[in-house]
Amino acid sequence: MTTRIGVITFPGSLDDGEAQRAVRRAAGEPVALWHDEHDLRGVDAVILPGGFSYGDYLRCGAIARFSPVMAELATAAGAGLPVLGICNGFQILCEAHLLPGALTRNAGLHFVSRDLRLRVENAATPWTRGYTAGQEITIPLKSGEGAYAAGDGTLAALEAGGQVVVRYLANPNGSVNDIAGVTNEAGNVVGLMPHPEYATDELTGPGPDGLGFFASAVAALAEVAR
């Protein structure tokens, strides 16, 4: 049975097509989901892609979190559905309180767009199980409000609970503790500021290091289906 992974398009999404392509490269079936719908169409997992939902006019992700599909997603995520938010998707998940913390303006107020080295800290989530803890990968980053921030208590809980998923080896934006991605306590919801969908093959991007996020989910869900 083919693993079906939904990709939600919000007004202003830019990377939904690339996310769907990455799912196909990982041998999954991408399912296009629309922000104004109340139906997840029975998908096995969901990706919130990058972009500028609603033009980021209020605050990144702050309007998108109220889209009808997010009510369905919150319920499904609470029941264990694997969810991956990339860049703007990460921001939306934080705004919806499906992930702790917030994304703020980059240090220096500059938009950062370059390939970065990351270290995988948590290889136990459905989205990272294809990696090994401590593995170093190269994935592009492109964001202006990508600095991860959280209170001291939240940071202590994240670090103690192994909820930091990936960390920058050279911090590009002022993210606290070099955090590039986190997961919820249950481990099924993951948010990343870098873009693994732009690192899925040798011909484009910095190489195939990002494919593991999508292949991990396909493999994990295939095991559950057996």
C-alpha positions in Angstrom: 0.0 0.0 0.0 1.4 3.4 -1.0 2.0 5.9 1.8 -0.2 9.0 1.2 1.3 12.3 2.5 -0.8 15.4 2.3 0.8 18.8 1.4 -1.3 21.8 2.5 -1.4 24.8 0.2 -2.1 28.2 1.9 -2.4 31.5 0.1 1.2 32.4 -0.4 2.7 28.9 -0.2 5.7 28.7 -2.4 7.2 25.3 -1.8 4.2 23.0 -1.9 5.2 21.7 -5.4 8.7 21.0 -4.2 7.4 19.2 -1.1 5.1 17.0 -3.3 8.1 16.2 -5.6 10.2 15.2 -2.5 7.4 12.8 -1.4 7.4 11.2 -4.8 11.1 10.8 -4.8 10.7 9.0 -1.4 8.2 6.6 -3.1 5.2 8.1 -1.4 2.0 9.5 -2.9 1.6 13.3 -2.4 -2.0 14.5 -1.8 -2.8 18.1 -2.4 -4.7 19.6 0.5 -6.3 23.1 0.4 -6.2 25.4 3.4 -10.0 26.2 3.2 -11.1 22.6 3.5 -12.1 20.6 6.6 -11.0 17.2 5.2 -7.5 15.6 5.4 -8.6 13.0 2.9 -7.4 10.1 5.0 -3.7 10.8 4.5 -1.1 9.0 6.5 0.9 12.2 7.2 0.9 15.9 6.5 3.5 18.5 5.4 3.1 22.2 5.9 5.4 23.7 3.2 7.4 26.9 3.1 6.4 30.2 1.7 4.7 33.4 2.9 1.2 32.4 4.0 -1.2 35.3 3.7 1.9 37.4 2.8 3.2 37.3 6.4 1.2 40.5 6.8 0.4 40.1 10.5 3.1 37.7 11.7 4.5 34.7 10.0 1.9 31.9 10.3 -0.4 33.9 12.5 -3.3 34.0 10.0 -2.7 30.6 8.5 -3.2 28.9 11.9 -6.9 29.9 11.7 -7.4 28.2 8.4 -10.2 25.5 8.5 -7.8 22.7 7.7 -5.8 23.5 10.8 -8.6 22.5 13.1 -8.6 19.1 11.5 -4.8 18.9 11.6 -4.7 19.7 15.3 -7.1 16.9 16.1 -5.2 14.4 13.9 -1.8 15.5 15.3 -3.1 15.0 18.8 -4.1 11.4 17.8 -0.5 10.7 16.5 -0.6 11.8 12.8 3.0 12.5 11.7 3.2 16.2 10.7 6.2 18.1 9.3 6.3 21.9 9.1 9.1 23.4 6.9 10.0 27.1 7.3 6.7 28.9 7.1 5.1 25.6 8.0 7.3 25.5 11.2 6.1 29.1 12.0 2.4 28.0 11.5 2.9 25.0 13.8 4.3 27.3 16.5 1.5 29.8 16.1 -1.0 27.0 16.4 0.7 25.7 19.6 1.4 22.3 18.0 5.1 23.0 18.7 6.7 25.1 21.5 8.6 28.3 21.0 8.4 30.9 18.2 10.3 32.1 15.1 11.5 35.7 15.1 13.5 38.1 12.9 17.0 36.9 12.0 19.9 38.5 13.9 21.0 41.5 11.9 17.6 41.6 10.2 18.9 40.0 7.0 17.2 37.4 4.9 19.5 34.3 4.9 19.7 32.1 1.8 22.5 29.5 1.7 23.3 25.9 2.2 24.0 25.0 5.8 25.5 22.1 7.7 23.2 20.6 10.3 23.5 17.9 13.0 20.7 15.5 13.5 20.1 15.3 17.3 16.9 13.2 17.4 16.7 10.2 15.0 13.6 8.7 16.7 10.8 10.8 15.1 8.9 9.5 12.1 10.6 12.1 10.0 14.2 11.5 11.1 14.5 7.7 11.7 16.4 7.2 8.5 19.3 9.2 10.0 21.5 8.5 12.9 21.9 10.7 15.9 24.9 12.9 15.4 24.8 12.6 11.6 25.8 15.8 9.8 23.8 16.8 6.7 23.7 19.8 4.3 20.4 21.5 3.6 19.4 24.9 2.2 18.0 27.7 4.4 16.0 30.6 3.1 14.2 32.8 5.6 14.0 36.2 7.1 12.2 35.2 10.3 13.9 32.0 11.2 15.5 32.7 14.6 14.1 30.2 17.1 13.2 31.6 20.4 11.7 30.1 23.6 11.7 30.8 27.3 14.3 29.3 29.7 11.8 26.8 31.0 10.8 25.7 27.6 14.4 25.4 26.4 15.3 23.3 29.4 12.4 21.0 28.7 13.3 20.7 25.0 16.9 19.9 25.8 16.1 17.4 28.6 13.4 15.7 26.6 15.4 15.3 23.4 13.0 17.5 21.5 15.7 19.3 19.6 15.6 17.5 16.2 18.4 19.3 14.3 20.9 22.0 15.2 23.0 24.4 13.1 26.7 23.8 13.2 27.2 27.5 12.3 24.3 29.5 13.6 23.1 31.7 10.7 20.3 33.6 12.3 20.6 33.9 16.1 18.5 30.9 16.9 18.8 30.1 20.6 21.0 27.0 21.3 21.6 26.7 17.6 18.2 25.1 17.2 17.1 24.5 13.6 14.2 22.2 14.3 12.1 20.8 17.2 9.5 18.1 17.9 6.6 18.0 20.2 6.6 15.8 23.3 5.0 12.9 21.5 7.5 13.0 18.7 5.1 13.0 15.8 5.1 16.7 15.0 8.3 18.2 13.7 9.2 21.7 12.6 12.3 22.6 10.6 13.5 26.0 9.4 15.8 24.6 6.7 14.3 23.2 3.5 15.0 19.4 3.0 12.8 19.4 -0.1 15.5 21.3 -1.9 18.1 18.7 -1.1 16.7 15.5 -2.5 19.0 14.6 -5.4 22.5 15.3 -6.8 21.4 17.3 -9.8 19.8 20.2 -7.9 20.6 21.7 -4.6 23.5 20.7 -2.4 22.9 16.9 -2.7 20.4 14.3 -1.4 20.8 14.8 2.3 17.2 16.1 2.8 15.5 13.1 1.2 15.8 11.2 4.5 13.1 13.3 6.1 10.6 12.1 3.5 11.9 8.6 3.1 11.9 8.2 6.9 8.2 9.0 7.1 7.3 6.7 4.1 9.2 3.8 5.7 7.8 4.4 9.2 4.2 4.5 7.9 4.7 1.5 5.7 5.7 -0.5 8.8 2.6 0.6 10.7 0.4 -0.5 7.7 1.9 -4.0 7.7 
